[in-house]
Every structure is written in structure tokens, then in C-alpha cells.
Amino acid sequence: MKGWIIYDRCDAEKNGWFIEQISENGRKYGIDFRLVLTEDFDENEMSDNLRLPEIAIVRSRHHEMSSLL
């Protein structure tokens, strides 16, 4: 299963430990999490359903990210 952890860059730097914990625990359940930064987000990923995650943890302050998913 594919998953995204979505953060703003500045918050990802502060929360590296938490991101690692989510990733480690996800692997125990067969979830491969990938960090996606809002600043680097490519809306084209949203148009290609093959690349969408099956699960997303949105830790960004930008509610638009949740709406796009």
C-alpha cells in the first residue's frame, strides 16, 4: 500500500522524528509512506490516478491539499 505524509517544508524539518515514526510503523502494516512537501507538490500527480496514494496523512496548514485528495 502506498501512502503520503504531507507537510510544509519548515514543519517537516521540525517534525522529522514524527515522520520517521509514522514511516516505521507503516512498514509494519505494509504501508510505504513517502514524504510529500507542499512546496514541491505537483498537481499533475493528482491527475494520474496510478500515482495517487491509498492513504494520506495531511499535516499541512493548507486545507487545499486535503480537498485535492
N, C-alpha and C positions, 0 to 999 in steps of 0.2 A: 504494500500500500504506500502511496506517495502522499507526503504532507508538506505543507509550508508553514513556517513560523515567520510572520510578517512584523517587521519593526522599522522604525525610523533609525537612521544610522547612529545618531547620538545616543538613543536609548539602547540600541543593540550593544554598543561599546560598554555601557554601564551594566548591562544585564547578561554579560557573556556566560556567567555561571548558570543562570536560569535556562538560557538557551541550550547549553550543553546538557543539563539535566533532562530537559524535555527530549532532546535527541537520543540520549542514552536510554531513557525509559521507553521511548517509542520503538527503538530497535528490539526491545524485549517482546513487543507485541507485533512485530513485523511491519512497523511504520518507519519509512525512510524520510525523515524530516530534512528540509532544505531551508536555510535562512534566505528570505527574500526581503530586500531593503526597499522601502517605499521610494527612495530617490532613484533607484535603479530599475524600478518596476516597468515592465514593457507591456502595454495594453494588448499588444499582439499576442501575448501568451494567453490572454483571455479568449481570443477568437479561435484558438486552436484547441479544441476540446481534448485532444490527446495529451496535451501538456498540463491540463488542469489537475490540481491535487484532489485527492479524495477527502482530505481533511485539511483545514487551515486554522491556525491559531493567530488571530489578528491582535497584535499588541501595539498597534499604531494609534495615534490620536486622530488619524484621518478616517472618518467614518465612510468615506467614499470607497475605501478598499473593501470593506465588508459588503457594500452594495454591489460592487463589481463581481464578487464571488457568488 
